[in-house]
Amino acid sequence: GAPRPQTAVVFVRAPAELAGNYIARFPSGSAQPAEAQEFAAVFPSDPQGCAAYAAELPGGGAVAVVGNCSCPLEEKASRAAAAGAKGLVVISGSETIDDLWVNGSGAVPGVFVIGVKQSFGHKIKEWSVHAGGAQGALRMSFAA
């Protein structure tokens, strides 16, 4: 049968008020990051991640945080990859993590993809707004 989505954990390292472990899911066919690798979370100007990014993302490993509507997952991943993202964190529309699917080959071009619950997505987006859009200050890593 087709590969199944894989349960994962997001480890938020900073800021302290968000630090903790959050349940997530890699869609079937997604690449997976090295377990110890830490990434800076960034929020593109288009919250759905469907438009071209206004600027290159910080080098060294950034993940783009986007919503799960408006355009296909492959388009979101392609736009993130073009801006230099290593991964895409997709916020679900509810507390059930959306079943994210990838194209027929089972690969999303150039980035890993991970789905998260709506409450976690809102929590990190709110923090970003209150932090004045401090891109890169939110640090996270991932494990299957």
Secondary structure, DSSP 4 states (H G I P E B T S, - for coil): -PPPPEEEEEEEEESGGG-EEEEEEEPTT-B---TT--EEEE--SSTTS-SPPSSPPPTT-EEEEEES-SS-HHHHHHHHHHTT-SEEEEE-SSSSPP-----TTS--TTSEEEEE-HHHHHHHHHHHHHTTS-TT-SEEEEE-
